[in-house]
Amino acid sequence: MEEVARLTRPDRVHWCDGSREEYDALVAGLVRDGGLIPISGGQFENCYLHRSDPSDVARVENLTFVCTADREDAGPNNHWMAPDEAHRLLDGLFEGCMRGRVMYVVPYCMGPIHSPLSRCGIEVTDSAYVAVNMHLMTRMGAAALKRIESEGRFVKGMHSTGELDPERRYIMHFPEELSIRSFGSGYGGNALLGKKCHALRIASWQARQEGWLAEHMLIVEIENPAGEKRYIAGAFPSACGKTNLAMLIPPDELAGWKVRTIGDDIAWLHLGDDGVMRAINPEAGYFGVVPGTNRRTNHNAFEMLQKDAIFTNVGLTSDMEPWWEGRKSGVPALNWKGEPMKSGEKAAHPNSRFTVSARCNPVYSPMAEHEDGVPISAMIFGGRRARLAPLVMEARDWRHGVLMGAAMASGSTAASSDSGKGLRRDPMAMKPFCGYNFADYFAHWLGFAPRSDKLPRIYHVNWFRQDDSGNYLWPGFGENLRVLQWILDRCGKRADALETPIGNLPRREDLNLKGLNIGREALDSILAVDIAGWREEMESIAQYLAQYGERLPKALLNEHARVARALG
């Protein structure tokens, strides 16, 4: 801390203790300075609005670097800069950058504070907005510092908003040093260093060294009418329904089923001595995309936003309630920039966010704090595919599942500054977040097969198939539980499937369709295998994988060849 202070020269240093009193004081200071606007009108209580700079509203993948000694260790999936060069550049930017500001020292723990699966870090920042968000998003403060003192090992995070100049904005990761340096952005994905930077990019490197997985996955607890609980981890690109699935509400026709949330975004998965894969959610809160959230699409998410939430870049009604597209009630008076609404414009930024403690979730599971994690029965990969990918398919084995994940493709989303570029390959939904070469990452995944015969089954889902008119063929939302029921029944050897070249698919009679309003033609379409289309898909996958060259594991290429042969 002394070293950072000498470089950045803050007016004073504040060590965060994580108390509610501290949180309230920081929030009050932000309100005085204009960094937060109280929005506790109507049904909202103790909520606040933050407006970020219009140039600083999403992750900047083009300015996010992995800095390893060997360029090949970062891989073609990452932007690379030599560590010495990156440090020189950042030292120049950080020099004196906190003059006139407070330096907040934020010790935090990712995961339950006493879990052996958790890891700690310290973020130094000049943003009180970051400090209050870290209070909601992590186990932050005195308890984390005590653990750091006993372990003597932590991820070092250094952040400054700088001048919010897009030309002087860098998010640098040094995995070999277990350190992160972020300059010039106040947006959550770039500034809340415990989240994507630590819990995925640095943690994925740690996980490879230590033999576990750090993944962009939700964790959901599903209890059937017989009281049997099972846990599923699911990887989806941002804004593809992860939070909805993590907080799913069973349809009326599936009475007796219960769904609870362990985590909505990140999972750390460790193989136990018994060969069972267990997962923890390293986060303590949610930093979710708010547009489209209402009582129908995600009742639980909407309910948890009524109190103690921070909104970023949403609109405002005349009575000071937050407003976003899809809210379904109220009328926006101001847009996300604080300007009077104009005809035809959106009130909220498409990547506007909410931050809230996980304990505000009506279906929060106490198992989220279990020190040993929860046993994972199935892993799901999925993205937005209007065509080709069926509703659900099961991998024939672990190796086939790794290929499914490596070949994932989805439409780009507003969560990244490169949105609007169409369909892109996003392996395991980790394209923006893997802290090392994807070829080595795939090999790491494949390396779990010899270690256990109790690994989770792997599936691929697609809730977003459309007809020729652009209408969705599957109703989605709570009805997705019907697919999860089939998945869990397959894991319990209680359901049948049709073997196809691309994986095992449910037949009509294998799905619980009780009370579901879906036409026969639509159902047939989303359960069909387009052989010609999949031949083209396998060629596209081969071209994508080729960029990883000689480091790509032969086992993955062999699995690709097996599927291609099966397609004829």
C-alpha positions as CSV (number, residue, x, y, z in Angstrom):
1,M,0.0,0.0,0.0
2,E,2.9,2.3,0.7
3,E,4.3,1.6,-2.7
4,V,1.0,2.4,-4.5
5,A,0.6,5.5,-2.4
6,R,4.1,6.8,-3.3
7,L,3.2,6.3,-7.0
8,T,-0.3,7.7,-7.0
9,R,0.0,10.4,-4.3
10,P,-3.5,10.4,-2.8
11,D,-4.6,13.1,-0.3
12,R,-5.4,10.4,2.2
13,V,-5.8,6.6,2.4
14,H,-8.9,4.8,3.7
15,W,-8.8,1.1,4.7
16,C,-12.2,-0.4,4.1
17,D,-13.5,-2.5,7.1
18,G,-16.7,-3.7,5.3
19,S,-19.1,-2.5,8.0
20,R,-22.6,-1.2,7.2
21,E,-21.7,2.1,8.9
22,E,-18.8,2.5,6.4
23,Y,-21.1,1.6,3.5
24,D,-23.7,4.2,4.5
25,A,-21.0,6.8,5.0
26,L,-19.5,6.1,1.5
27,V,-22.9,6.3,-0.1
28,A,-23.7,9.6,1.7
29,G,-20.4,11.0,0.4
30,L,-21.2,9.9,-3.1
31,V,-24.6,11.6,-2.9
32,R,-23.1,14.8,-1.7
33,D,-20.6,14.7,-4.6
34,G,-23.1,13.8,-7.2
35,G,-21.8,10.3,-7.8
36,L,-25.0,8.7,-6.7
37,I,-28.6,10.0,-7.0
38,P,-31.2,8.8,-4.4
39,I,-34.0,7.0,-6.3
40,S,-36.3,5.8,-3.5
41,G,-39.5,6.9,-5.1
42,G,-42.6,4.7,-5.1
43,Q,-41.9,1.0,-4.5
44,F,-38.1,1.5,-4.3
45,E,-36.4,1.9,-1.0
46,N,-32.8,3.0,-0.2
47,C,-31.8,2.7,-3.9
48,Y,-29.4,4.9,-5.9
49,L,-28.6,5.8,-9.5
50,H,-25.1,6.2,-10.9
51,R,-24.5,7.7,-14.3
52,S,-21.2,6.7,-15.9
53,D,-19.4,8.7,-18.5
54,P,-21.1,8.1,-21.9
55,S,-17.7,6.8,-23.3
56,D,-17.5,4.3,-20.4
57,V,-20.5,2.0,-20.4
58,A,-19.2,-1.5,-21.1
59,R,-16.2,-3.9,-21.0
60,V,-13.4,-2.8,-23.5
61,E,-12.1,-6.0,-24.8
62,N,-9.9,-4.2,-27.3
63,L,-8.1,-2.5,-24.4
64,T,-8.0,-5.6,-22.1
65,F,-4.6,-7.3,-22.1
66,V,-3.0,-10.4,-20.7
67,C,0.6,-9.7,-20.0
68,T,2.7,-12.9,-19.8
69,A,6.4,-13.4,-20.4
70,D,5.7,-15.7,-23.3
71,R,3.2,-14.3,-25.8
72,E,2.0,-17.8,-26.7
73,D,0.8,-18.3,-23.1
74,A,-1.7,-15.5,-23.6
75,G,-2.8,-17.0,-26.9
76,P,-4.7,-15.6,-29.9
77,N,-7.8,-15.3,-27.8
78,N,-6.2,-12.4,-25.8
79,H,-4.6,-9.1,-26.5
80,W,-1.0,-9.4,-25.3
81,M,1.6,-6.9,-24.1
82,A,5.0,-7.7,-22.6
83,P,4.9,-7.3,-18.8
84,D,7.8,-4.8,-18.6
85,E,6.3,-2.7,-21.4
86,A,2.8,-2.8,-19.7
87,H,4.2,-1.8,-16.3
88,R,6.2,1.1,-17.8
89,L,3.0,2.4,-19.6
90,L,0.9,2.1,-16.5
91,D,3.5,3.5,-14.1
92,G,3.3,6.7,-16.3
93,L,-0.4,6.8,-16.1
94,F,-0.7,6.1,-12.4
95,E,2.0,8.6,-11.5
96,G,0.3,11.2,-9.3
97,C,-3.2,10.2,-10.6
98,M,-4.8,10.2,-7.1
99,R,-3.8,13.8,-6.2
100,G,-6.8,15.4,-4.6
101,R,-8.5,12.0,-4.2
102,V,-8.9,9.4,-1.5
103,M,-7.2,6.0,-2.0
104,Y,-9.5,3.2,-0.9
105,V,-7.9,0.0,0.2
106,V,-10.4,-2.8,-0.3
107,P,-9.4,-6.3,1.1
108,Y,-11.9,-8.9,-0.2
109,C,-12.5,-12.6,-0.3
110,M,-13.9,-14.3,-3.3
111,G,-16.1,-17.2,-2.0
112,P,-17.2,-18.0,1.6
113,I,-14.8,-16.4,4.0
114,H,-13.6,-19.7,5.6
115,S,-13.8,-22.0,2.5
116,P,-10.6,-23.7,1.4
117,L,-11.9,-23.1,-2.2
118,S,-12.0,-19.3,-1.8
119,R,-9.2,-16.9,-2.8
120,C,-8.5,-13.4,-1.6
121,G,-7.4,-10.1,-3.1
122,I,-6.9,-6.4,-2.4
123,E,-8.1,-3.7,-4.7
124,V,-6.7,-0.2,-4.4
125,T,-9.0,2.4,-6.0
126,D,-9.7,6.1,-6.1
127,S,-13.4,5.4,-6.7
128,A,-15.9,5.4,-3.8
129,Y,-18.4,4.0,-6.3
130,V,-16.1,1.0,-6.8
131,A,-15.7,0.6,-3.0
132,V,-19.5,0.5,-2.4
133,N,-20.0,-1.9,-5.3
134,M,-17.2,-4.2,-3.9
135,H,-19.1,-4.1,-0.5
136,L,-22.1,-5.6,-2.3
137,M,-20.3,-7.9,-4.6
138,T,-17.6,-9.5,-2.3
139,R,-16.9,-10.5,1.3
140,M,-15.1,-7.3,1.8
141,G,-13.4,-5.8,4.8
142,A,-11.9,-6.9,8.2
143,A,-12.6,-10.6,7.9
144,A,-11.0,-10.8,4.4
145,L,-7.9,-8.9,5.7
146,K,-7.6,-11.3,8.6
147,R,-7.5,-14.2,6.1
148,I,-5.0,-12.4,3.9
149,E,-2.8,-11.8,6.9
150,S,-2.8,-15.5,7.8
151,E,-2.3,-16.8,4.2
152,G,0.2,-14.2,3.1
153,R,-1.0,-14.6,-0.5
154,F,-3.5,-12.5,-2.4
155,V,-4.3,-11.0,-5.9
156,K,-3.1,-7.4,-6.1
157,G,-5.5,-5.0,-7.8
158,M,-4.7,-1.4,-8.7
159,H,-7.4,0.8,-10.1
160,S,-7.9,4.5,-11.0
161,T,-10.6,6.2,-13.0
162,G,-7.9,8.6,-14.3
163,E,-9.5,11.2,-16.5
164,L,-12.0,8.6,-18.0
165,D,-10.2,9.3,-21.3
166,P,-10.9,6.4,-23.8
167,E,-7.4,7.0,-25.3
168,R,-5.8,6.4,-21.9
169,R,-7.8,3.4,-20.8
170,Y,-6.2,0.0,-20.1
171,I,-7.2,-3.1,-18.2
172,M,-4.0,-5.2,-17.7
173,H,-3.7,-8.6,-16.2
174,F,-0.4,-10.1,-15.0
175,P,-1.3,-13.7,-14.2
176,E,2.3,-14.8,-13.4
177,E,2.4,-12.0,-10.8
178,L,-1.3,-12.5,-9.7
179,S,-1.9,-8.8,-10.2
180,I,-4.3,-6.5,-12.1
181,R,-3.9,-2.9,-13.1
182,S,-6.9,-1.0,-14.5
183,F,-6.8,2.7,-15.5
184,G,-9.2,5.1,-17.1
185,S,-12.5,3.4,-16.6
186,G,-15.2,3.4,-13.9
187,Y,-17.5,0.8,-15.5
188,G,-18.0,-2.3,-13.3
189,G,-16.5,-4.9,-15.6
190,N,-13.3,-2.9,-15.9
191,A,-13.2,-1.4,-12.4
192,L,-14.7,-4.0,-10.0
193,L,-11.5,-6.0,-10.1
194,G,-12.8,-8.9,-7.9
195,K,-15.3,-9.7,-10.7
196,K,-14.2,-10.6,-14.2
197,C,-10.6,-9.5,-13.7
198,H,-9.8,-11.6,-10.6
199,A,-12.6,-14.2,-10.5
200,L,-12.2,-15.2,-14.1
201,R,-9.0,-14.0,-15.9
202,I,-6.6,-14.4,-13.0
203,A,-8.5,-17.2,-11.3
204,S,-8.5,-19.2,-14.6
205,W,-4.7,-19.1,-14.6
206,Q,-4.6,-20.1,-10.9
207,A,-7.1,-22.9,-11.6
208,R,-4.9,-24.4,-14.3
209,Q,-1.9,-24.3,-12.0
210,E,-3.8,-25.8,-9.1
211,G,-6.1,-28.3,-10.9
212,W,-9.6,-26.7,-10.8
213,L,-11.8,-24.6,-13.0
214,A,-12.8,-20.9,-12.9
215,E,-15.8,-20.5,-15.2
216,H,-18.3,-18.0,-16.4
217,M,-21.2,-20.1,-15.0
218,L,-24.3,-19.7,-13.0
219,I,-25.0,-22.3,-10.3
220,V,-28.6,-23.3,-9.6
221,E,-30.2,-25.5,-7.0
222,I,-33.2,-27.6,-8.3
223,E,-35.5,-29.5,-5.9
224,N,-38.0,-31.9,-7.4
225,P,-41.4,-32.7,-5.8
226,A,-39.9,-35.7,-4.0
227,G,-37.5,-33.3,-2.2
228,E,-34.4,-34.4,-4.1
229,K,-31.9,-31.5,-4.6
230,R,-29.5,-31.4,-7.6
231,Y,-27.1,-28.6,-8.7
232,I,-26.5,-27.5,-12.3
233,A,-23.7,-25.1,-13.6
234,G,-24.4,-23.2,-16.8
235,A,-22.2,-21.1,-19.1
236,F,-23.9,-18.4,-21.2
237,P,-22.5,-15.2,-22.7
238,S,-23.6,-12.0,-21.0
239,A,-27.2,-11.0,-21.6
240,C,-28.3,-14.5,-22.7
241,G,-30.5,-15.3,-19.8
242,K,-28.1,-16.5,-17.1
243,T,-29.7,-14.5,-14.4
244,N,-33.2,-15.6,-15.5
245,L,-32.1,-19.2,-15.4
246,A,-30.4,-18.8,-12.0
247,M,-33.6,-17.4,-10.5
248,L,-36.1,-19.4,-12.6
249,I,-39.7,-19.6,-11.4
250,P,-41.3,-23.0,-12.1
251,P,-44.5,-22.8,-14.3
252,D,-47.8,-23.6,-12.6
253,E,-47.9,-27.0,-14.4
254,L,-44.8,-28.1,-12.6
255,A,-46.1,-27.8,-9.1
256,G,-43.8,-29.0,-6.3
257,W,-40.6,-28.0,-8.1
258,K,-38.4,-25.4,-6.4
259,V,-35.5,-23.5,-7.8
260,R,-32.9,-21.5,-5.7
261,T,-29.9,-19.5,-6.7
262,I,-26.3,-20.3,-5.7
263,G,-24.8,-17.9,-8.2
264,D,-25.7,-16.1,-11.4
265,D,-22.4,-15.5,-13.1
266,I,-19.2,-17.2,-11.9
267,A,-18.4,-20.7,-10.6
268,W,-15.2,-22.1,-9.2
269,L,-15.2,-25.9,-9.6
270,H,-13.0,-28.2,-7.6
271,L,-12.7,-32.0,-7.9
272,G,-13.0,-33.6,-4.5
273,D,-11.1,-36.6,-3.1
274,D,-14.3,-38.6,-3.9
275,G,-14.2,-37.6,-7.6
276,V,-17.2,-35.4,-7.4
277,M,-17.0,-31.9,-8.8
278,R,-18.1,-29.2,-6.3
279,A,-18.7,-25.6,-7.0
280,I,-18.7,-22.3,-5.1
281,N,-20.0,-18.9,-6.2
282,P,-17.0,-16.6,-5.5
283,E,-19.3,-13.6,-5.5
284,A,-21.6,-12.2,-2.8
285,G,-23.8,-10.1,-5.0
286,Y,-25.1,-9.6,-8.5
287,F,-24.0,-7.1,-11.2
288,G,-26.7,-7.8,-13.7
289,V,-28.1,-6.4,-16.9
290,V,-31.4,-4.7,-16.1
291,P,-33.2,-4.0,-19.4
292,G,-36.0,-6.6,-19.9
293,T,-36.3,-7.4,-16.2
294,N,-39.9,-7.3,-15.0
295,R,-42.2,-9.5,-12.9
296,R,-42.9,-11.8,-15.8
297,T,-39.4,-12.3,-17.3
298,N,-37.7,-12.6,-13.9
299,H,-39.9,-12.0,-10.9
300,N,-37.2,-12.8,-8.3
301,A,-34.7,-10.4,-9.9
302,F,-37.3,-7.7,-10.0
303,E,-38.3,-8.2,-6.4
304,M,-34.7,-8.0,-5.1
305,L,-34.2,-4.7,-6.9
306,Q,-36.8,-2.9,-4.7
307,K,-34.4,-2.3,-1.8
308,D,-30.7,-1.5,-1.3
309,A,-29.8,-1.6,-5.0
310,I,-27.4,0.5,-7.0
311,F,-28.5,1.1,-10.6
312,T,-26.1,2.3,-13.3
313,N,-27.2,4.0,-16.5
314,V,-31.0,3.6,-16.2
315,G,-33.6,6.3,-16.9
316,L,-35.7,8.1,-14.3
317,T,-39.4,8.7,-14.0
318,S,-40.7,12.1,-12.8
319,D,-41.2,10.7,-9.3
320,M,-37.6,9.5,-9.1
321,E,-38.1,5.8,-9.8
322,P,-35.5,3.9,-11.9
323,W,-36.8,3.1,-15.4
324,W,-35.6,0.7,-18.1
325,E,-36.9,-0.8,-21.3
326,G,-39.1,-3.8,-20.4
327,R,-40.0,-2.6,-16.9
328,K,-43.7,-2.5,-17.9
329,S,-44.8,0.2,-15.6
330,G,-44.1,3.9,-15.2
331,V,-43.0,6.5,-17.8
332,P,-39.4,7.7,-18.2
333,A,-38.8,11.5,-17.9
334,L,-35.0,11.4,-18.1
335,N,-32.7,9.2,-20.1
336,W,-29.6,7.5,-18.7
337,K,-27.6,10.6,-19.4
338,G,-29.9,12.7,-17.3
339,E,-31.4,14.4,-20.4
340,P,-35.2,14.9,-21.0
341,M,-36.6,12.1,-23.0
342,K,-36.9,12.5,-26.8
343,S,-39.3,10.6,-29.0
344,G,-38.1,7.2,-30.0
345,E,-35.0,7.1,-27.9
346,K,-34.2,4.5,-25.2
347,A,-34.3,5.6,-21.6
348,A,-31.8,3.1,-20.3
349,H,-28.5,2.1,-21.9
350,P,-28.7,-1.4,-23.3
351,N,-26.0,-2.5,-20.9
352,S,-27.4,-0.6,-17.9
353,R,-26.8,-2.6,-14.6
354,F,-27.9,-3.3,-11.1
355,T,-25.7,-4.1,-8.2
356,V,-27.3,-5.8,-5.2
357,S,-26.4,-8.2,-2.4
358,A,-27.2,-11.9,-3.2
359,R,-29.1,-12.1,0.1
360,C,-31.8,-9.8,-1.3
361,N,-32.7,-12.5,-3.7
362,P,-36.0,-14.1,-2.6
363,V,-34.7,-17.5,-3.8
364,Y,-31.2,-17.2,-2.4
365,S,-29.9,-20.6,-1.3
366,P,-28.1,-20.8,2.0
367,M,-25.9,-23.4,0.3
368,A,-24.2,-20.5,-1.4
369,E,-22.2,-20.1,1.8
370,H,-21.3,-23.8,2.2
371,E,-17.6,-24.0,2.6
372,D,-17.3,-27.3,0.6
373,G,-19.4,-26.1,-2.3
374,V,-22.3,-27.9,-3.9
375,P,-22.0,-31.2,-6.0
376,I,-22.6,-30.5,-9.7
377,S,-24.7,-33.1,-11.6
378,A,-24.7,-31.4,-15.0
379,M,-22.9,-28.6,-16.9
380,I,-24.8,-26.6,-19.6
381,F,-23.4,-24.5,-22.4
382,G,-25.7,-22.2,-24.4
383,G,-26.0,-19.1,-26.5
384,R,-28.3,-17.2,-28.8
385,R,-28.7,-19.2,-32.1
386,A,-31.7,-18.3,-34.3
387,R,-31.0,-21.4,-36.4
388,L,-29.4,-24.8,-36.3
389,A,-28.7,-25.5,-32.6
390,P,-31.5,-27.7,-31.2
391,L,-33.3,-26.9,-27.9
392,V,-31.0,-29.3,-26.0
393,M,-28.4,-31.9,-26.8
394,E,-26.4,-34.2,-24.5
395,A,-22.7,-34.9,-25.0
396,R,-21.9,-38.6,-25.4
397,D,-19.0,-38.2,-22.9
398,W,-16.7,-35.6,-21.3
399,R,-14.5,-35.2,-24.4
400,H,-17.5,-34.6,-26.6
401,G,-18.8,-32.1,-24.0
402,V,-15.5,-30.2,-24.2
403,L,-15.9,-29.9,-27.9
404,M,-19.4,-28.7,-27.5
405,G,-18.1,-26.0,-25.1
406,A,-15.1,-25.1,-27.3
407,A,-17.4,-24.7,-30.4
408,M,-20.0,-22.5,-28.7
409,A,-21.3,-19.6,-30.8
410,S,-23.7,-16.8,-29.9
411,G,-24.9,-13.4,-31.0
412,S,-22.8,-10.6,-29.5
413,T,-24.4,-8.6,-26.7
414,A,-24.4,-5.0,-25.3
415,A,-22.1,-6.1,-22.4
416,S,-19.1,-5.6,-24.6
417,S,-18.0,-2.6,-26.6
418,D,-17.6,-4.7,-29.7
419,S,-21.4,-5.5,-29.7
420,G,-23.2,-5.6,-33.0
421,K,-20.7,-7.7,-34.8
422,G,-23.0,-10.7,-35.2
423,L,-22.4,-14.4,-34.4
424,R,-19.1,-15.2,-32.8
425,R,-17.4,-18.2,-31.3
426,D,-17.4,-17.9,-27.5
427,P,-15.9,-21.1,-26.0
428,M,-17.5,-22.0,-22.7
429,A,-18.7,-18.3,-22.7
430,M,-15.1,-17.5,-21.7
431,K,-13.9,-15.6,-24.8
432,P,-13.5,-12.3,-23.0
433,F,-12.4,-13.9,-19.7
434,C,-10.0,-16.7,-20.1
435,G,-6.6,-15.5,-18.8
436,Y,-4.5,-17.7,-21.0
437,N,-4.2,-19.6,-24.3
438,F,-7.5,-21.3,-25.2
439,A,-5.6,-24.3,-26.6
440,D,-4.1,-24.8,-23.1
441,Y,-7.5,-24.1,-21.6
442,F,-9.1,-26.9,-23.7
443,A,-6.3,-29.3,-22.7
444,H,-7.0,-28.4,-19.1
445,W,-10.6,-29.3,-19.4
446,L,-9.8,-32.5,-21.2
447,G,-7.4,-33.4,-18.4
448,F,-10.3,-33.9,-15.9
449,A,-11.5,-37.1,-17.7
450,P,-8.7,-39.4,-16.4
451,R,-9.1,-38.0,-12.9
452,S,-12.6,-39.1,-12.2
453,D,-15.5,-41.3,-13.5
454,K,-18.0,-39.1,-11.6
455,L,-17.7,-35.9,-13.7
456,P,-20.9,-33.9,-14.5
457,R,-22.7,-34.7,-17.7
458,I,-22.4,-31.9,-20.3
459,Y,-25.3,-30.4,-22.3
460,H,-25.9,-27.6,-24.9
461,V,-29.1,-25.7,-24.9
462,N,-30.6,-23.0,-27.1
463,W,-33.7,-21.1,-25.9
464,F,-33.5,-18.7,-28.9
465,R,-34.5,-20.7,-32.0
466,Q,-36.7,-18.6,-34.4
467,D,-39.0,-19.2,-37.3
468,D,-38.6,-17.5,-40.7
469,S,-40.6,-14.5,-39.4
470,G,-38.3,-14.0,-36.4
471,N,-40.7,-15.4,-33.8
472,Y,-39.2,-17.5,-31.0
473,L,-40.2,-21.2,-31.2
474,W,-39.7,-22.0,-27.5
475,P,-41.4,-20.0,-24.8
476,G,-38.4,-19.8,-22.5
477,F,-38.3,-18.3,-19.0
478,G,-39.9,-20.7,-16.5
479,E,-40.7,-23.2,-19.2
480,N,-36.9,-23.9,-19.4
481,L,-37.4,-26.0,-16.3
482,R,-38.9,-28.7,-18.5
483,V,-35.5,-29.0,-20.3
484,L,-33.7,-29.0,-16.9
485,Q,-36.0,-31.8,-15.7
486,W,-35.0,-33.9,-18.7
487,I,-31.3,-33.2,-18.1
488,L,-31.6,-34.2,-14.4
489,D,-33.6,-37.3,-15.3
490,R,-30.8,-38.2,-17.8
491,C,-28.2,-37.8,-15.0
492,G,-30.3,-40.1,-12.8
493,K,-30.8,-42.6,-15.7
494,R,-34.6,-42.0,-15.6
495,A,-35.1,-40.6,-19.1
496,D,-34.5,-41.8,-22.7
497,A,-32.9,-40.0,-25.6
498,L,-32.3,-40.3,-29.3
499,E,-28.7,-40.8,-30.3
500,T,-27.7,-38.5,-33.2
501,P,-24.3,-37.5,-34.7
502,I,-24.3,-34.3,-32.7
503,G,-25.4,-35.7,-29.4
504,N,-28.3,-37.3,-27.6
505,L,-31.6,-35.4,-28.0
506,P,-34.9,-35.8,-26.3
507,R,-37.8,-37.1,-28.3
508,R,-41.2,-35.4,-27.9
509,E,-42.3,-38.1,-25.4
510,D,-39.2,-37.6,-23.3
511,L,-40.0,-34.0,-22.3
512,N,-42.6,-33.0,-19.8
513,L,-45.0,-31.0,-22.0
514,K,-47.9,-30.9,-19.6
515,G,-49.9,-27.7,-20.1
516,L,-47.3,-26.2,-22.5
517,N,-48.7,-24.2,-25.4
518,I,-46.4,-25.1,-28.2
519,G,-47.3,-26.3,-31.7
520,R,-46.2,-29.7,-33.0
521,E,-44.4,-28.1,-35.9
522,A,-42.4,-25.7,-33.7
523,L,-41.4,-28.6,-31.3
524,D,-40.3,-30.7,-34.2
525,S,-38.2,-27.9,-35.5
526,I,-36.3,-27.2,-32.3
527,L,-35.7,-31.0,-31.8
528,A,-34.6,-31.7,-35.4
529,V,-31.0,-32.2,-36.6
530,D,-30.2,-30.4,-39.8
531,I,-27.4,-32.7,-41.2
532,A,-26.4,-30.5,-44.0
533,G,-26.3,-27.4,-41.7
534,W,-24.2,-29.3,-39.2
535,R,-21.7,-30.4,-41.8
536,E,-21.2,-26.7,-42.6
537,E,-21.0,-25.9,-38.8
538,M,-18.3,-28.5,-38.4
539,E,-16.3,-26.9,-41.2
540,S,-16.7,-23.5,-39.5
541,I,-15.6,-25.0,-36.1
542,A,-12.5,-26.6,-37.8
543,Q,-11.6,-23.2,-39.2
544,Y,-12.0,-21.6,-35.8
545,L,-9.9,-24.2,-34.0
546,A,-7.1,-24.0,-36.5
547,Q,-6.0,-20.6,-35.2
548,Y,-4.7,-22.2,-32.1
549,G,-2.1,-24.2,-34.1
550,E,0.1,-26.8,-32.7
551,R,-0.9,-26.2,-29.0
552,L,-4.4,-27.4,-29.7
553,P,-4.8,-30.8,-28.0
554,K,-5.0,-33.7,-30.5
555,A,-7.8,-35.2,-28.5
556,L,-10.1,-32.3,-29.3
557,L,-9.2,-32.6,-33.0
558,N,-9.9,-36.3,-32.9
559,E,-13.3,-35.6,-31.3
560,H,-14.1,-33.1,-34.0
561,A,-13.2,-35.6,-36.7
562,R,-15.4,-38.3,-35.0
563,V,-18.5,-36.0,-35.1
564,A,-17.7,-34.9,-38.7
565,R,-17.5,-38.6,-39.8
566,A,-20.8,-39.4,-38.1
567,L,-22.4,-36.6,-40.1
568,G,-21.3,-38.3,-43.3
